[in-house]
């Protein structure tokens, strides 16, 4: 199908001097109408459809800014480039404030004008073509890397690259290539699950391993401890792709050193977040604090002592009592109080300000219960957009900007990610089995299809405290979620296409951790 010719209206009282520019644009396939005054330009816009207007700022009669004001009322979405002889800041500020698409200062060359026009009118298609070409050139090597992945570094590298391609191709509108990326992610999940089943029991038995949840404070927070307070910020249940879409906002205020670590199993708050704050596996927490351990798997009871766990871990690591200010934030309604308490805590030297934000986790859980939220966050891309929209106006972002303003370093991370689950896996269990849909433990547990889960009767494989005789532990692989045979249809209808966590997948286990160093005042990161 033949492409529609883009139409441009150029308004300038010296339009006769711009003939070379007009011919240059026409030679590149654009239809260009030229007019010398604002009133005639407004008449043309009312009778014709234009993709872009090049508008001179200084003209007899109506000025460019006056014409722009009328256009904004009558055609609010029409793209306008302001062209002016003035280099004064107030002129540029006025034009930008009226939402012009770009700003050119005379004299301009035909090539400069073409560059601006091309960016505005063809930018999205150019980016789409570029993304498609880049992915096509990378596909073979990336596919090979996935097939050859054998180490935690190699699996993480492939997962991170696939995540970046997912974000980039979705932004470019490359639906066909997105299907290819998603197919590669399915293959990666399968290989990753088989690999984790083989390797994980060795990791937790003090074998060679990647950085795990229990290592995070030692590896990332401890090196920053000094006279100035340090922030440890945990955004509960944040996937790597969610981090990648909020990172550009953070980069306006901080230099970012991004890394990753592997969440322990189960990839659920009662275990993985406790492991961060305690530096211990579940069996060690239960050994040292048996009165805290609640075999019911209730998050409220198992995560009620994170501040104490962090203080004890920091004392083990440093040999001294490190002041800890801890807050758990569930709602942005308490934003002013959170900021006030943070500012007060920063008066204590050599301290750690630990903040846990639960919005993403609440959104992920609430999505399964709310048809509206399910529609708003219907897939990974929608979840990313929702996360970014929340973050821009969140208490978390306000706290980070305050930390940057005051010059404090931040370690920002999460306890685990989540995965969009599509496939049910039938599990047979007694009534006393735990309720999570991605992992279960209890007596006489059995998964109908063994290929859908990691199953063990040895609690040491997960570093759990010793359970009752006959206890079995199962953790879901890939994008499976557990259903009971007696409630098969109910669970499928309710939880299919839900973001869940607790199981074994790259999305849940390979999670970001970033060191944020405040930018010097006035330094703006490159785009």
MOKASUL-V457067 format. One record per residue. N is the residue number from 1. RES is the residue in one letter. PSI is psi in radians with two decimals (NA if undefined). BURIAL is 1 if it has 24 or more other C-alpha atoms within 12 Angstrom, else 0. D_FIRST is the distance of its C-alpha to the first C-alpha in whole Angstrom. Layout:
N & RES & PSI & BURIAL & D_FIRST
N & RES & PSI & BURIAL & D_FIRST
//
This chain:
1 & X & 2.35 & 0 & 0
2 & X & 2.36 & 0 & 4
3 & X & 2.51 & 0 & 6
4 & X & 2.33 & 0 & 9
5 & X & 2.28 & 0 & 12
6 & X & 2.38 & 1 & 15
7 & X & 2.30 & 1 & 18
8 & X & 2.43 & 1 & 22
9 & X & 2.14 & 1 & 25
10 & X & 2.12 & 1 & 28
11 & X & 2.00 & 1 & 31
12 & X & 2.30 & 1 & 34
13 & X & -0.21 & 1 & 38
14 & X & 0.67 & 0 & 38
15 & X & -0.47 & 0 & 34
16 & X & -0.50 & 0 & 35
17 & X & -0.17 & 0 & 36
18 & X & 0.25 & 1 & 33
19 & X & -0.75 & 0 & 31
20 & X & -0.66 & 0 & 31
21 & X & -0.75 & 1 & 29
22 & X & -0.79 & 1 & 27
23 & X & -0.65 & 0 & 26
24 & X & -0.76 & 0 & 25
25 & X & -0.72 & 1 & 22
26 & X & -0.63 & 0 & 21
27 & X & -0.40 & 0 & 21
28 & X & 0.16 & 0 & 19
29 & X & 0.12 & 0 & 16
30 & X & 2.51 & 1 & 17
31 & X & 2.16 & 1 & 19
32 & X & 2.13 & 1 & 22
33 & X & 2.43 & 1 & 25
34 & X & 2.41 & 1 & 28
35 & X & 2.70 & 1 & 31
36 & X & -0.09 & 1 & 35
37 & X & 2.82 & 1 & 36
38 & X & -0.69 & 1 & 36
39 & X & -0.80 & 1 & 36
40 & X & -0.60 & 0 & 34
41 & X & -0.75 & 1 & 31
42 & X & -0.66 & 1 & 32
43 & X & -0.74 & 0 & 32
44 & X & -0.73 & 1 & 28
45 & X & -0.60 & 1 & 27
46 & X & -0.43 & 0 & 28
47 & X & -0.17 & 0 & 26
48 & X & 2.85 & 0 & 23
49 & X & 2.15 & 0 & 21
50 & X & 2.55 & 1 & 21
51 & X & -0.42 & 1 & 20
52 & X & 2.52 & 1 & 23
53 & X & 2.25 & 1 & 26
54 & X & 2.00 & 1 & 28
55 & X & 2.04 & 1 & 32
56 & X & 2.37 & 1 & 35
57 & X & -0.59 & 1 & 38
58 & X & 1.82 & 1 & 41
59 & X & 2.65 & 1 & 40
60 & X & 2.67 & 0 & 43
61 & X & -2.32 & 0 & 43
62 & X & 2.27 & 1 & 41
63 & X & 2.92 & 1 & 40
64 & X & -0.69 & 1 & 37
65 & X & -0.60 & 1 & 38
66 & X & -0.72 & 1 & 39
67 & X & -0.74 & 1 & 36
68 & X & -0.69 & 1 & 35
69 & X & -0.73 & 1 & 37
70 & X & -0.72 & 0 & 36
71 & X & -0.69 & 1 & 32
72 & X & -0.52 & 0 & 33
73 & X & -0.73 & 0 & 34
74 & X & -0.61 & 0 & 32
75 & X & 1.28 & 0 & 29
76 & X & -0.37 & 0 & 30
77 & X & 0.02 & 0 & 26
78 & X & 2.32 & 1 & 25
79 & X & 2.29 & 1 & 25
80 & X & 2.35 & 1 & 28
81 & X & 2.13 & 1 & 29
82 & X & 2.26 & 1 & 33
83 & X & 2.20 & 1 & 34
84 & X & 2.78 & 1 & 38
85 & X & -0.25 & 0 & 41
86 & X & 2.31 & 0 & 43
87 & X & 0.18 & 0 & 43
88 & X & 2.49 & 0 & 46
89 & X & -0.66 & 0 & 45
90 & X & -0.56 & 0 & 45
91 & X & -0.79 & 0 & 42
92 & X & -0.76 & 1 & 40
93 & X & -0.73 & 0 & 41
94 & X & -0.75 & 0 & 41
95 & X & -0.79 & 1 & 37
96 & X & -0.67 & 0 & 36
97 & X & -0.45 & 0 & 38
98 & X & 0.24 & 1 & 36
99 & X & 0.86 & 0 & 33
100 & X & 2.68 & 1 & 31
101 & X & -0.49 & 1 & 29
102 & X & -3.14 & 1 & 30
103 & X & 2.17 & 1 & 33
104 & X & 2.45 & 1 & 34
105 & X & 2.20 & 1 & 37
106 & X & 2.65 & 0 & 38
107 & X & 2.53 & 0 & 38
108 & X & 2.59 & 0 & 35
109 & X & 2.74 & 0 & 33
110 & X & -0.65 & 1 & 29
111 & X & -0.66 & 0 & 29
112 & X & -0.77 & 0 & 30
113 & X & -0.78 & 1 & 28
114 & X & -0.69 & 1 & 25
115 & X & -0.81 & 0 & 26
116 & X & -0.80 & 1 & 26
117 & X & -0.77 & 1 & 23
118 & X & -0.76 & 1 & 21
119 & X & -0.75 & 0 & 23
120 & X & -0.80 & 1 & 22
121 & X & -0.50 & 1 & 19
122 & X & -0.01 & 1 & 17
123 & X & -0.79 & 0 & 20
124 & X & -0.73 & 0 & 19
125 & X & -0.61 & 0 & 15
126 & X & -0.76 & 0 & 18
127 & X & -0.66 & 0 & 20
128 & X & -0.81 & 1 & 18
129 & X & -0.73 & 0 & 17
130 & X & -0.76 & 0 & 21
131 & X & -0.74 & 1 & 22
132 & X & -0.76 & 1 & 20
133 & X & -0.75 & 0 & 21
134 & X & -0.73 & 0 & 25
135 & X & -0.71 & 1 & 25
136 & X & -0.69 & 0 & 24
137 & X & -0.39 & 0 & 27
138 & X & -0.30 & 0 & 29
139 & X & -0.84 & 0 & 28
140 & X & -0.83 & 0 & 31
141 & X & -0.68 & 0 & 34
142 & X & -0.72 & 1 & 33
143 & X & -0.71 & 1 & 33
144 & X & -0.74 & 0 & 36
145 & X & -0.67 & 1 & 38
146 & X & -0.77 & 1 & 38
147 & X & -0.50 & 0 & 39
148 & X & -0.04 & 0 & 42
149 & X & 2.22 & 1 & 43
150 & X & -0.25 & 0 & 47
151 & X & 2.90 & 0 & 48
152 & X & -0.56 & 1 & 47
153 & X & -0.74 & 0 & 46
154 & X & -0.74 & 1 & 43
155 & X & -0.74 & 1 & 42
156 & X & -0.69 & 1 & 42
157 & X & -0.78 & 1 & 40
158 & X & -0.76 & 1 & 37
159 & X & -0.76 & 1 & 37
160 & X & -0.71 & 1 & 37
161 & X & -0.73 & 1 & 34
162 & X & -0.66 & 1 & 32
163 & X & -0.77 & 1 & 33
164 & X & -0.71 & 1 & 32
165 & X & -0.66 & 1 & 28
166 & X & -0.79 & 1 & 28
167 & X & -0.80 & 1 & 28
168 & X & -0.79 & 1 & 26
169 & X & -0.60 & 1 & 23
170 & X & -0.73 & 1 & 24
171 & X & -0.56 & 1 & 24
172 & X & -0.11 & 1 & 20
173 & X & 0.37 & 1 & 19
174 & X & 1.34 & 1 & 18
175 & X & -0.75 & 0 & 19
176 & X & -0.79 & 0 & 19
177 & X & -0.49 & 1 & 21
178 & X & -0.68 & 1 & 23
179 & X & -0.65 & 0 & 24
180 & X & -0.77 & 1 & 25
181 & X & -0.78 & 1 & 28
182 & X & -0.65 & 1 & 29
183 & X & -0.69 & 0 & 30
184 & X & -0.62 & 1 & 32
185 & X & -0.65 & 1 & 33
186 & X & -0.80 & 1 & 35
187 & X & -0.69 & 1 & 36
188 & X & -0.75 & 1 & 38
189 & X & -0.74 & 1 & 39
190 & X & -0.87 & 1 & 41
191 & X & -0.69 & 1 & 42
192 & X & -0.78 & 1 & 43
193 & X & -0.80 & 1 & 45
194 & X & -0.69 & 1 & 47
195 & X & -0.76 & 1 & 48
196 & X & -0.71 & 1 & 49
197 & X & -0.71 & 1 & 51
198 & X & -0.70 & 0 & 53
199 & X & -0.57 & 1 & 53
200 & X & -0.80 & 1 & 54
201 & X & -0.58 & 1 & 58
202 & X & -0.66 & 0 & 59
203 & X & -0.82 & 1 & 57
204 & X & -0.11 & 1 & 59
205 & X & 0.54 & 0 & 62
206 & X & 0.47 & 0 & 62
207 & X & -3.14 & 0 & 60
208 & X & 2.33 & 0 & 58
209 & X & 2.87 & 1 & 55
210 & X & 3.06 & 1 & 52
211 & X & 2.17 & 1 & 53
212 & X & 3.07 & 1 & 53
213 & X & -0.71 & 1 & 54
214 & X & -0.30 & 1 & 58
215 & X & -0.13 & 1 & 57
216 & X & -0.82 & 1 & 55
217 & X & -0.76 & 1 & 58
218 & X & -0.73 & 1 & 60
219 & X & -0.56 & 1 & 57
220 & X & -0.63 & 1 & 55
221 & X & -0.79 & 1 & 57
222 & X & -0.76 & 1 & 61
223 & X & -0.31 & 0 & 60
224 & X & -0.17 & 1 & 59
225 & X & 2.34 & 1 & 62
226 & X & -2.62 & 0 & 65
227 & X & -0.65 & 0 & 66
228 & X & 2.51 & 1 & 63
229 & X & 2.61 & 1 & 62
230 & X & 2.46 & 1 & 59
231 & X & 2.40 & 1 & 56
232 & X & 1.93 & 1 & 55
233 & X & 2.16 & 1 & 52
234 & X & 2.00 & 1 & 51
235 & X & 1.79 & 1 & 47
236 & X & 2.33 & 1 & 48
237 & X & 0.74 & 1 & 45
238 & X & 2.11 & 1 & 43
239 & X & 2.83 & 1 & 40
240 & X & -0.72 & 1 & 39
241 & X & -0.55 & 1 & 35
242 & X & -0.71 & 1 & 37
243 & X & -0.75 & 1 & 39
244 & X & -0.50 & 1 & 36
245 & X & -0.30 & 1 & 35
246 & X & -0.29 & 1 & 38
247 & X & -0.71 & 1 & 39
248 & X & -0.55 & 0 & 37
249 & X & -0.72 & 1 & 39
250 & X & -0.57 & 1 & 43
251 & X & -0.28 & 1 & 42
252 & X & -0.35 & 1 & 42
253 & X & -0.35 & 1 & 46
254 & X & 2.63 & 1 & 47
255 & X & 2.37 & 1 & 46
256 & X & 2.19 & 1 & 45
257 & X & 1.86 & 0 & 46
258 & X & 2.42 & 1 & 44
259 & X & -2.88 & 1 & 46
260 & X & 2.86 & 1 & 46
261 & X & 3.01 & 1 & 48
262 & X & 2.19 & 1 & 49
263 & X & 2.50 & 1 & 50
264 & X & 2.92 & 1 & 53
265 & X & 2.56 & 1 & 53
266 & X & 2.60 & 1 & 52
267 & X & 1.18 & 1 & 50
268 & X & 2.65 & 1 & 51
269 & X & -0.77 & 1 & 53
270 & X & -0.38 & 1 & 56
271 & X & -0.93 & 1 & 56
272 & X & -0.65 & 1 & 54
273 & X & -0.67 & 1 & 55
274 & X & -0.63 & 1 & 58
275 & X & -0.63 & 1 & 58
276 & X & -0.89 & 1 & 56
277 & X & -0.50 & 1 & 59
278 & X & -0.45 & 1 & 62
279 & X & 0.37 & 1 & 61
280 & X & 2.69 & 1 & 62
281 & X & 2.86 & 1 & 61
282 & X & -0.68 & 1 & 62
283 & X & -0.54 & 1 & 65
284 & X & -0.69 & 1 & 66
285 & X & -0.78 & 1 & 66
286 & X & -0.60 & 1 & 67
287 & X & -0.80 & 0 & 70
288 & X & -0.54 & 0 & 71
289 & X & 1.17 & 0 & 70
290 & X & -0.47 & 0 & 71
291 & X & -0.27 & 0 & 71
292 & X & -0.44 & 1 & 68
293 & X & 2.22 & 1 & 66
294 & X & 1.89 & 1 & 65
295 & X & -0.08 & 1 & 64
296 & X & -0.14 & 0 & 62
297 & X & 0.51 & 1 & 59
298 & X & 2.15 & 0 & 59
299 & X & -0.68 & 1 & 57
300 & X & -0.68 & 0 & 60
301 & X & -0.66 & 0 & 63
302 & X & -0.39 & 1 & 61
303 & X & 0.52 & 1 & 59
304 & X & -0.05 & 1 & 62
305 & X & 0.52 & 1 & 64
306 & X & -0.62 & 1 & 61
307 & X & -0.74 & 1 & 63
308 & X & -0.71 & 1 & 66
309 & X & -0.71 & 1 & 65
310 & X & -0.74 & 1 & 63
311 & X & -0.76 & 1 & 66
312 & X & -0.71 & 1 & 68
313 & X & -0.78 & 1 & 65
314 & X & -0.60 & 1 & 66
315 & X & -0.69 & 0 & 69
316 & X & -0.68 & 0 & 69
317 & X & -0.57 & 0 & 67
318 & X & -0.33 & 0 & 69
319 & X & 0.19 & 0 & 72
320 & X & 2.89 & 0 & 72
321 & X & 2.00 & 0 & 71
322 & X & 2.10 & 1 & 68
323 & X & 2.33 & 1 & 67
324 & X & 2.20 & 1 & 64
325 & X & 2.09 & 1 & 63
326 & X & 2.34 & 1 & 61
327 & X & 2.47 & 1 & 58
328 & X & 2.13 & 1 & 56
329 & X & 2.11 & 1 & 54
330 & X & -0.38 & 0 & 52
331 & X & 2.52 & 1 & 51
332 & X & -0.12 & 1 & 50
333 & X & -0.40 & 0 & 52
334 & X & 0.38 & 0 & 55
335 & X & -0.82 & 0 & 53
336 & X & -0.69 & 0 & 56
337 & X & -0.69 & 0 & 59
338 & X & -0.84 & 1 & 57
339 & X & -0.72 & 1 & 56
340 & X & -0.75 & 0 & 60
341 & X & -0.63 & 0 & 61
342 & X & -0.81 & 1 & 59
343 & X & -0.66 & 1 & 61
344 & X & -0.72 & 0 & 64
345 & X & -0.54 & 1 & 64
346 & X & -0.15 & 1 & 63
347 & X & -0.23 & 0 & 66
348 & X & 2.03 & 0 & 67
349 & X & 2.78 & 0 & 67
350 & X & 0.53 & 1 & 66
351 & X & 2.97 & 1 & 65
352 & X & 2.18 & 1 & 61
353 & X & 1.85 & 1 & 59
354 & X & 2.14 & 1 & 58
355 & X & 2.27 & 1 & 55
356 & X & 2.12 & 1 & 53
357 & X & 2.19 & 1 & 50
358 & X & 0.15 & 1 & 49
359 & X & -0.85 & 1 & 46
360 & X & -0.71 & 1 & 44
361 & X & -0.75 & 1 & 46
362 & X & -0.70 & 1 & 47
363 & X & -0.73 & 1 & 43
364 & X & -0.78 & 1 & 42
365 & X & -0.73 & 1 & 45
366 & X & -0.43 & 0 & 45
367 & X & -0.64 & 1 & 41
368 & X & -0.41 & 1 & 42
369 & X & -0.25 & 0 & 45
370 & X & 2.01 & 0 & 42
371 & X & -0.60 & 0 & 39
372 & X & -0.85 & 0 & 38
373 & X & -0.60 & 0 & 38
374 & X & -0.66 & 1 & 37
375 & X & -0.70 & 0 & 34
376 & X & -0.67 & 0 & 34
377 & X & 1.10 & 1 & 34
378 & X & -0.32 & 1 & 32
379 & X & -3.05 & 1 & 31
380 & X & -0.75 & 1 & 32
381 & X & -0.74 & 1 & 29
382 & X & -0.66 & 0 & 31
383 & X & -0.70 & 1 & 34
384 & X & -0.82 & 1 & 34
385 & X & -0.70 & 1 & 32
386 & X & -0.70 & 1 & 35
387 & X & -0.78 & 1 & 38
388 & X & -0.75 & 1 & 36
389 & X & -0.73 & 0 & 37
390 & X & -0.80 & 0 & 40
391 & X & -0.68 & 1 & 41
392 & X & -0.52 & 0 & 40
393 & X & 0.28 & 0 & 43
394 & X & 2.81 & 1 & 45
395 & X & -0.64 & 1 & 49
396 & X & -0.84 & 1 & 48
397 & X & -0.66 & 1 & 46
398 & X & -0.71 & 1 & 49
399 & X & -0.75 & 1 & 51
400 & X & -0.74 & 1 & 49
401 & X & -0.63 & 1 & 49
402 & X & -0.70 & 1 & 53
403 & X & -0.72 & 1 & 54
404 & X & -0.75 & 1 & 52
405 & X & -0.63 & 0 & 54
406 & X & -0.03 & 1 & 57
407 & X & 0.45 & 1 & 56
408 & X & 2.45 & 1 & 56
409 & X & 2.66 & 1 & 54
410 & X & 2.35 & 1 & 53
411 & X & 2.05 & 1 & 52
412 & X & 2.31 & 1 & 49
413 & X & -2.88 & 1 & 48
414 & X & 2.99 & 1 & 48
415 & X & -0.47 & 1 & 50
416 & X & 2.94 & 1 & 47
417 & X & -2.74 & 1 & 43
418 & X & 2.88 & 1 & 42
419 & X & 2.50 & 1 & 39
420 & X & 1.90 & 1 & 37
421 & X & 2.36 & 1 & 39
422 & X & -0.40 & 1 & 37
423 & X & 2.19 & 1 & 40
424 & X & 2.58 & 1 & 43
425 & X & 2.11 & 1 & 46
426 & X & 2.31 & 1 & 50
427 & X & 2.45 & 1 & 53
428 & X & 2.18 & 1 & 56
429 & X & 2.78 & 1 & 59
430 & X & 3.01 & 0 & 62
431 & X & -0.40 & 0 & 62
432 & X & 0.08 & 0 & 63
433 & X & 2.64 & 1 & 60
434 & X & 2.77 & 1 & 58
435 & X & -0.20 & 1 & 55
436 & X & 2.51 & 1 & 52
437 & X & -0.19 & 1 & 49
438 & X & -0.16 & 1 & 48
439 & X & 2.66 & 1 & 52
440 & X & 2.60 & 1 & 55
441 & X & 2.52 & 1 & 58
442 & X & 3.10 & 1 & 61
443 & X & 2.44 & 0 & 64
444 & X & 0.61 & 1 & 63
445 & X & 2.46 & 1 & 59
446 & X & 2.33 & 1 & 57
447 & X & 2.32 & 1 & 53
448 & X & -0.80 & 0 & 52
449 & X & 1.89 & 0 & 50
450 & X & -0.39 & 0 & 51
451 & X & -0.12 & 0 & 48
452 & X & -0.06 & 1 & 46
453 & X & 2.74 & 1 & 49
454 & X & 2.14 & 1 & 52
455 & X & 2.33 & 1 & 55
456 & X & 2.60 & 1 & 59
457 & X & 0.03 & 1 & 62
458 & X & 1.86 & 0 & 63
459 & X & -0.35 & 1 & 63
460 & X & -0.39 & 1 & 63
461 & X & -0.41 & 1 & 60
462 & X & 0.02 & 1 & 58
463 & X & 0.76 & 1 & 61
464 & X & 2.70 & 1 & 62
465 & X & 2.71 & 1 & 66
466 & X & 2.25 & 1 & 68
467 & X & -2.98 & 1 & 67
468 & X & 2.74 & 0 & 69
469 & X & 2.30 & 0 & 70
470 & X & 0.10 & 0 & 67
471 & X & 2.36 & 1 & 64
472 & X & 2.55 & 1 & 61
473 & X & 2.21 & 1 & 58
474 & X & 2.40 & 1 & 54
475 & X & 2.20 & 1 & 51
476 & X & 2.53 & 1 & 48
477 & X & 2.94 & 1 & 45
478 & X & -2.35 & 1 & 41
479 & X & 0.61 & 1 & 40
480 & X & 2.63 & 1 & 43
481 & X & 2.52 & 1 & 45
482 & X & 2.40 & 1 & 48
483 & X & 2.64 & 1 & 49
484 & X & 2.53 & 1 & 52
485 & X & -0.48 & 0 & 52
486 & X & -0.28 & 0 & 54
487 & X & 0.57 & 0 & 51
488 & X & -0.93 & 0 & 48
489 & X & -0.70 & 0 & 46
490 & X & -0.82 & 0 & 47
491 & X & -0.68 & 1 & 46
492 & X & -0.79 & 1 & 43
493 & X & -0.65 & 0 & 42
494 & X & -0.63 & 1 & 43
495 & X & -0.19 & 1 & 42
496 & X & 2.44 & 1 & 39
497 & X & 0.52 & 1 & 37
498 & X & 2.59 & 1 & 39
499 & X & 2.01 & 1 & 40
500 & X & 2.91 & 1 & 43
501 & X & 2.91 & 1 & 45
502 & X & -0.26 & 1 & 49
503 & X & -2.78 & 1 & 47
504 & X & 1.87 & 1 & 46
505 & X & 2.73 & 1 & 43
506 & X & -0.66 & 1 & 41
507 & X & -0.59 & 1 & 40
508 & X & -0.61 & 1 & 44
509 & X & -0.63 & 1 & 46
510 & X & 1.81 & 1 & 44
511 & X & 2.68 & 1 & 44
512 & X & 2.63 & 1 & 44
513 & X & 2.30 & 1 & 47
514 & X & 2.39 & 1 & 47
515 & X & 2.13 & 1 & 50
516 & X & 2.09 & 1 & 49
517 & X & 2.15 & 1 & 51
518 & X & 2.41 & 1 & 51
519 & X & 2.55 & 1 & 49
520 & X & 2.52 & 0 & 52
521 & X & 2.29 & 0 & 52
522 & X & -0.12 & 0 & 49
523 & X & 2.17 & 0 & 47
524 & X & 2.25 & 0 & 43
525 & X & 2.62 & 0 & 41
526 & X & 2.59 & 0 & 38
527 & X & NA & 0 & 35
//
